[in-house]
């Protein structure tokens, strides 16, 4: 049975999608079977993996996560690489958020769709939108764990973590999914040469020492280069320092899962 892990932060631009893609790919290269789900109307993960969404006569014909929410269809899984699969998203997901919010079963759509496929995978990562709305709540309802990426150079890093944890502890864990637990907080865009990054890092160590991953995802040019050409970091620059950062994070994730049973 898969570990289902939401990757979330209400703040945008903190590296949620980049973490979903490259952490998932790193684990797949270590022999784990991995599914990544684009649960965001922006569909950045879909674009980042170069998954083509086809249209005919102005109508989308490629199934996406939209169809899971709208019609309850099965997960439309795409094989990206060996042991590495994805569920794409599409911008029309934005148009049905209010409709989903009024559905009695609104928080369980992802969980129900994952039930048949979860035994096939070791890890399922759900890339969440930069909000704490119904799509993120769906992801958390389905998840066993969550990871919060946070941008080290941002003074809002602490509040992004606090808001996410408050939603999980006060609503999701208490009412809907009591089994969900934190897997960790990962610092992204890290540059130890800057005073701000060192100060934010020290603050987060003081507040969340037991949850912070040791690995820092450094601010390196190979990461935006890979994103620009719609490749994961291993396809783009497998021997780079950026690739090694994600390999290191993957090892930590696997160790924590093993330790937590």
C-alpha positions in Angstrom: 0.0 0.0 0.0 1.4 3.4 -1.0 2.4 6.2 1.3 0.2 9.1 0.1 2.0 12.4 0.6 0.5 15.8 0.1 3.0 18.6 -0.8 1.5 21.8 0.2 1.9 25.4 1.3 -0.6 28.3 0.9 2.3 30.5 -0.3 3.1 30.3 -4.0 6.5 30.1 -5.5 8.0 27.9 -2.7 8.9 24.9 -4.9 5.9 22.6 -4.4 5.7 21.4 -8.0 9.5 21.2 -8.4 9.7 19.1 -5.2 6.8 16.9 -6.4 8.5 16.2 -9.7 12.1 15.8 -8.6 11.5 14.0 -5.3 9.1 11.6 -7.1 11.6 10.9 -9.9 14.5 10.4 -7.4 12.5 7.8 -5.6 11.6 6.1 -8.8 15.3 5.9 -9.8 15.9 4.2 -6.4 13.5 1.4 -7.5 10.2 2.6 -5.9 7.1 2.8 -8.0 5.9 6.4 -7.8 2.7 8.3 -8.9 2.6 12.1 -8.9 -0.8 13.8 -9.1 -1.3 17.4 -10.4 -4.0 18.7 -8.1 -3.7 22.3 -9.2 -5.7 24.2 -11.8 -2.4 25.9 -12.9 -1.3 22.5 -14.2 2.4 23.3 -13.7 3.3 19.7 -12.9 1.6 18.6 -16.1 3.6 21.1 -18.1 6.8 20.4 -16.2 6.5 16.7 -17.2 5.7 17.7 -20.8 2.4 15.9 -20.7 0.3 17.0 -23.7 -3.3 17.9 -23.1 -5.2 17.4 -26.4 -8.2 19.4 -27.6 -10.6 18.7 -30.5 -12.9 21.4 -31.7 -12.1 23.5 -28.6 -13.0 20.7 -26.3 -10.4 18.9 -24.1 -10.3 15.2 -24.9 -7.4 14.1 -22.7 -8.8 13.0 -19.3 -7.3 14.9 -16.3 -7.9 15.3 -12.5 -10.8 17.5 -13.5 -12.8 14.4 -14.6 -12.1 12.7 -11.3 -13.7 15.6 -9.4 -16.5 16.2 -11.9 -17.6 12.7 -12.8 -15.9 10.4 -10.3 -14.0 8.6 -13.1 -10.9 6.6 -12.3 -7.5 8.2 -12.1 -6.2 9.0 -15.6 -2.7 7.8 -15.1 0.1 8.6 -17.7 3.4 6.6 -17.8 6.1 9.2 -17.8 9.1 6.9 -17.2 9.9 3.5 -15.7 8.3 3.4 -12.2 7.3 7.0 -12.6 3.7 7.8 -13.5 1.5 11.0 -13.3 -2.1 12.2 -13.3 -2.3 15.4 -15.3 -4.4 18.5 -14.5 -6.0 21.2 -16.7 -7.0 24.8 -16.3 -10.8 24.0 -16.4 -10.4 22.6 -12.9 -10.7 26.3 -11.8 -14.2 26.5 -13.1 -15.7 23.8 -10.9 -14.3 24.7 -7.5 -17.5 26.3 -6.3 -19.5 23.4 -7.6 -17.2 20.9 -5.8 -17.5 23.0 -2.6 -21.2 22.4 -2.5 -21.0 18.6 -2.9 -21.8 16.7 0.2 -18.9 14.3 -0.6 -16.5 17.1 -1.5 -13.5 16.2 0.5 -13.3 12.5 -0.4 -13.1 12.5 -4.2 -9.3 12.0 -4.4 -9.4 9.4 -1.6 -12.1 7.3 -3.4 -10.3 7.5 -6.7 -7.0 6.4 -5.1 -8.4 3.3 -3.4 -8.0 1.0 -6.4 -4.6 2.2 -7.4 -2.9 2.8 -4.1 -1.8 -0.9 -3.8 0.2 -0.6 -7.0 2.5 2.1 -5.8 5.1 2.7 -3.1 4.7 6.5 -3.1 1.9 8.8 -4.3 2.7 12.5 -4.2 -0.1 15.1 -4.5 1.0 18.5 -5.7 -1.4 21.0 -4.1 -2.4 24.5 -5.3 -1.2 27.6 -3.4 -4.4 27.7 -1.2 -6.0 25.7 1.6 -9.3 25.2 -0.3 -11.2 22.2 -1.4 -8.5 20.7 -3.7 -5.9 20.9 -0.9 -8.4 19.5 1.6 -9.1 16.6 -0.8 -5.4 15.8 -1.0 -5.0 15.9 2.8 -8.1 13.7 3.3 -6.5 11.1 1.1 -3.0 11.4 2.5 -1.0 9.5 5.2 1.7 12.1 5.4 2.4 15.7 4.2 5.5 17.7 3.3 5.7 21.5 3.5 8.3 23.1 1.2 9.2 26.6 2.2 11.3 29.2 0.5 14.2 30.0 2.7 14.7 33.6 1.5 11.1 34.5 2.3 10.1 36.3 5.6 6.7 34.7 5.2 8.2 31.2 5.5 7.0 30.8 9.1 3.5 31.9 8.4 3.1 29.5 5.5 4.0 26.6 7.6 1.8 27.8 10.5 -1.3 28.2 8.3 -0.9 24.7 6.7 -0.4 23.0 10.0 -3.3 24.8 11.6 -5.7 23.6 8.8 -4.4 20.0 9.2 -4.5 19.9 13.0 -7.7 21.8 13.5 -9.8 20.6 10.7 -8.4 17.6 8.7 -6.8 15.6 11.4 -9.5 16.3 14.0 -12.6 15.8 11.8 -11.8 14.0 8.6 -8.4 12.1 8.6 -7.0 11.4 12.1 -4.2 9.3 10.6 -2.4 12.0 8.7 1.0 12.9 10.1 3.8 15.4 9.2 6.7 13.9 7.2 8.7 17.0 7.2 9.5 20.5 6.2 12.0 21.1 3.3 13.9 24.4 2.8 14.0 25.4 -0.8 15.8 28.2 -2.8 18.5 27.9 -0.1 21.6 30.1 -0.3 23.7 29.9 2.8 25.8 32.9 1.7 22.9 35.3 2.4 22.1 36.7 5.8 18.3 36.4 5.3 18.5 32.7 4.4 20.7 31.9 7.4 18.3 33.9 9.7 15.2 32.1 8.3 16.9 28.8 8.6 17.8 29.5 12.3 14.3 30.6 13.0 12.8 27.4 11.5 15.3 25.2 13.2 14.2 26.7 16.6 10.5 26.3 15.8 10.5 23.0 13.9 13.8 21.2 14.6 12.2 17.7 14.7 10.4 18.2 11.4 13.0 19.9 9.2 14.8 17.7 6.7 18.6 17.9 6.9 18.7 18.3 3.1 18.5 21.9 1.8 17.3 22.3 -1.8 19.8 25.0 -2.9 19.1 27.8 -5.3 20.9 26.5 -8.3 20.5 27.4 -12.0 20.0 23.8 -13.2 16.6 23.7 -11.6 15.0 26.6 -13.6 16.8 25.3 -16.6 15.2 21.9 -16.3 11.8 23.6 -15.7 12.2 25.7 -18.8 12.6 22.6 -21.1 10.0 20.6 -19.2 12.4 18.0 -17.8 13.0 16.7 -14.4 16.4 17.5 -13.0 17.7 13.9 -13.6 16.8 14.1 -17.3 18.3 17.5 -17.6 21.4 17.3 -15.5 21.8 14.0 -13.7 25.3 14.7 -12.3 24.5 18.2 -11.1 24.5 19.4 -7.5 20.8 20.1 -7.9 20.2 16.4 -8.7 22.2 15.4 -5.7 20.1 17.6 -3.5 16.9 15.7 -4.6 18.7 12.3 -4.3 19.5 13.3 -0.7 16.0 14.4 0.0 14.6 11.1 -1.4 16.9 9.1 0.9 15.7 11.1 3.9 12.1 10.6 2.9 12.5 6.8 2.5 14.4 6.7 5.9 11.6 8.5 7.7 8.9 6.3 6.2 10.8 3.2 7.2 11.4 4.5 10.7 7.7 5.5 11.1 6.6 2.1 9.9 
